[in-house]
Amino acid sequence: MQRTEAYAWLATEMGVHEKRCHIGFFDLDQCLKVAQVSMEMFEDLTADHRVHDQKRIIHLSGNSNSRGMPCHVI
């Protein structure tokens, strides 16, 4: 996500116009909301990467069962 895309996303999340979407314009409650929605987005993005990475590791290792789940060798 590029900077302009991030500001557009945040403006939508905050319910403000993009030109007013700057931390310096926000009150305490708005700053807390920025932290909350940003953390949620971060968790979503990192979860997507973890799933992708896990699938890639399984594919590369060839260690999966019929449902594509990892098989652990003991």
C-alpha positions as CSV (number, residue, x, y, z in Angstrom):
1,M,0.0,0.0,0.0
2,Q,1.4,3.3,-1.1
3,R,1.3,6.4,1.2
4,T,-1.6,8.0,-0.7
5,E,-3.5,4.7,-0.6
6,A,-2.9,4.5,3.1
7,Y,-4.2,8.0,3.7
8,A,-7.3,7.3,1.6
9,W,-7.9,4.1,3.6
10,L,-7.4,5.9,6.9
11,A,-9.7,8.7,5.9
12,T,-12.4,6.2,5.1
13,E,-11.9,4.4,8.4
14,M,-12.0,7.7,10.3
15,G,-14.9,9.2,8.4
16,V,-13.0,12.3,7.5
17,H,-12.0,14.0,4.2
18,E,-8.5,13.0,3.0
19,K,-7.3,16.6,3.3
20,R,-8.2,16.5,7.0
21,C,-6.7,13.0,7.6
22,H,-3.6,13.9,9.5
23,I,-2.6,12.9,13.1
24,G,-2.0,16.6,13.9
25,F,-5.7,17.3,13.3
26,F,-7.0,14.5,15.5
27,D,-8.1,14.7,19.1
28,L,-7.2,12.0,21.6
29,D,-10.2,9.7,20.8
30,Q,-9.4,9.9,17.1
31,C,-5.8,9.1,17.8
32,L,-6.8,6.0,19.8
33,K,-9.1,5.0,16.9
34,V,-6.1,5.4,14.4
35,A,-4.1,3.0,16.6
36,Q,-7.0,0.5,16.8
37,V,-7.8,0.4,13.0
38,S,-4.1,0.4,12.1
39,M,-3.4,-2.6,14.4
40,E,-6.4,-4.4,12.9
41,M,-5.1,-3.8,9.4
42,F,-1.6,-4.8,10.4
43,E,-2.9,-8.1,11.9
44,D,-5.0,-8.8,8.8
45,L,-2.0,-8.1,6.5
46,T,0.4,-10.2,8.6
47,A,-2.1,-13.1,8.9
48,D,-2.4,-13.1,5.1
49,H,1.3,-13.4,4.7
50,R,1.6,-16.1,7.3
51,V,-1.0,-18.2,5.5
52,H,0.7,-17.6,2.2
53,D,4.1,-18.5,3.7
54,Q,2.8,-21.6,5.3
55,K,1.2,-22.8,2.0
56,R,4.4,-22.1,0.2
57,I,6.5,-24.1,2.7
58,I,4.1,-27.0,2.4
59,H,4.2,-26.9,-1.3
60,L,8.0,-26.7,-1.5
61,S,8.4,-29.5,1.1
62,G,5.8,-31.8,-0.4
63,N,4.7,-32.6,3.2
64,S,0.9,-32.4,3.1
65,N,-2.0,-34.7,3.5
66,S,-4.9,-35.1,1.0
67,R,-6.5,-31.8,2.4
68,G,-3.2,-29.9,2.0
69,M,-2.6,-29.8,5.7
70,P,1.0,-30.2,6.9
71,C,2.1,-33.6,8.0
72,H,4.6,-33.7,10.7
73,V,7.3,-36.3,10.6
74,I,8.4,-37.7,14.0
